[in-house]
Amino acid sequence: MSDVRLERDLDVSLADLWEFVTTTDGLLQWWGHDGFTIPEHALDFTETGPWFSTMISPDGTRFKVSGHVTHVRPKTSVGFTWAWHDDADRRGAESHVTITLTELEGGRTRFTLDHRDLADDDIAQRHSQGWTSVLGRLERLFTPA
C-alpha cells in the first residue's frame, strides 16, 4: 500500500476554509481539474454518509468517484473513503482521504491532505498529480490579486 501527503498554507481563515472543504457550494468551486464540469454530485462533507461526483473532462470523458464520509470534526478534519468507478459503474479499490486544517498565525490556515491505502506507488503517483492539480484550484481561490 502507498500513501500521498500534500500540504498548502493558504491566506484564508480556518472558518472560511472549512466551508470550502465541507459544503457543496465550497467543494464545487475547487473539486476537480481545471476545465472539468461536475454535473452530477452528492458532495456534502458536513456529516457522515455517502458521497459521489461525476466529473466530465473538456473532451467529454466521464470520471465517477464515490465513497463514504467517515468522520467530521468541525474546523479540524474530515475523512472519507475514495473509489473510482469503471465504465460499467462498478467501484474499484477503496482508499481513504483525510483533510486536516490547522490555524496558523496571521489568519492563514494549513490544508493537509492524506490519501492512504492506495494500491501501489504508480497509483499513488497518479493521485498525487491529480490532487496537486486540484489543490492548485483551491490555492487560486485564496491568492491575493
N, C-alpha and C positions, 0 to 999 in steps of 0.2 A: 504494500500500500504506500501511496505517496501523498504528500500534503503541499499546499500552497499557502503562503502568508504574504499579504500586501498591506502596507500602511501608507496613509496620507494624512498630513496635517493641513487642516482646512480653515480658512478665515470665515468661520460661522460658529454661532453659539451652539452649545450642546443641545438645547431645546429645539432650535430650528433644524439642526441636522437630524435629530431623532425623527422629526416629522417627515423628512425626505427619505429616511431609511425604512420607515414602517408603514406610512399611509399610501393608499392607492395613488392619490394626486402627486405625492412626492416621488414615489417609485417610477411612475410613468414619465417623469422628467429626466431620469438618468438610467433606467433599466434598459439594457440592450445596446447594441452598437450604433454608431453614427449611421444615419440613413435608413435604419430599420424602423418598421412600424410595429405596434403591438395591438392589433385589432381585437384579440381575444385574450382575456385575462381574468384571474381572480387573485389580484395582488393586494393582500392586506396582511401585513405583518404586525398588526396591533394586538392580535390574540392568537392562541394556538389553533391549529386546524389546517385543512388542505389549502393549497395554492397552486396556480399554474399560470404560464404565459405562453402565448404563441407569437413568435416574432417572425416578421417577413422581411427578407433582405431586399435590397433595391432590385435584384433580378427576379424576385418573386418566390424564392426558396423559403419554405416554411420550416421553422425550428420550434419545437414544443419542448418545454421543460416543466416539471412539476415536482411537488413534494408536500411536506407537512411541516408547518411551523411547530417546532418542538419546545421552544421556550421564549418568553418575552419578559425581560427585566427592564422596566421603563427607564429610559435615558441612560441605559448601561449596555445591554446586549440583546440580540435576537438571534435565534438559531433555527435552521430549517434543513430538512433533507432536500436532496437535489438528484434528479434523474432525467436524462434526455429521453425523448420518445423516438421510435423509429417511424418509417413511413406508414406502417400499419397501426400506429398509435400505441405500440407496446412500450412500456417503460424499460429502460436499460438499467445498468448497475447504479445503485444508490450510493451517494456520498453525503457529506454533511458540511454545511456552511454556518459559521458563526461570525456575526458582525458585532464588534465591540467599540463603544465610543468612550473616550476619555477626555475630560475637560482639561484644557491647557490654559496657561496664562494669556491675558490679552484678548479674551473672548474667542479663542481658537479651540478647535476640537480635533483630536486624533481619531481617525477612522481606521480600524484594523479589521481585515477580512482574513479569516482562516477557513480554507476549504480542505477538509480532511477526508481520508479514506478513499482517495482516487486510486483506480486500479493499478496504474504503473506510472513511471516517470514521463513517458510520452504523453499520456492523458493529462498528467499534472502540468506539463509544459503548455499544452494547448489551452487548459483552463487558466493558467497564469497569463497567457497572452490575451485571452478573452476578457478576463477581469481587469487587466491593465487598460484595455480599450474602454471598457465600461466606466472604470473609475476616472478616466480622462474626462468623460462627460460630467461626472459629479464634480470634479475639480473646477471645470469651466463655469459651473453654476455659481461658484463662490470665489472666483478670481476677480479682484477689483479691476474695474475698467480703466 
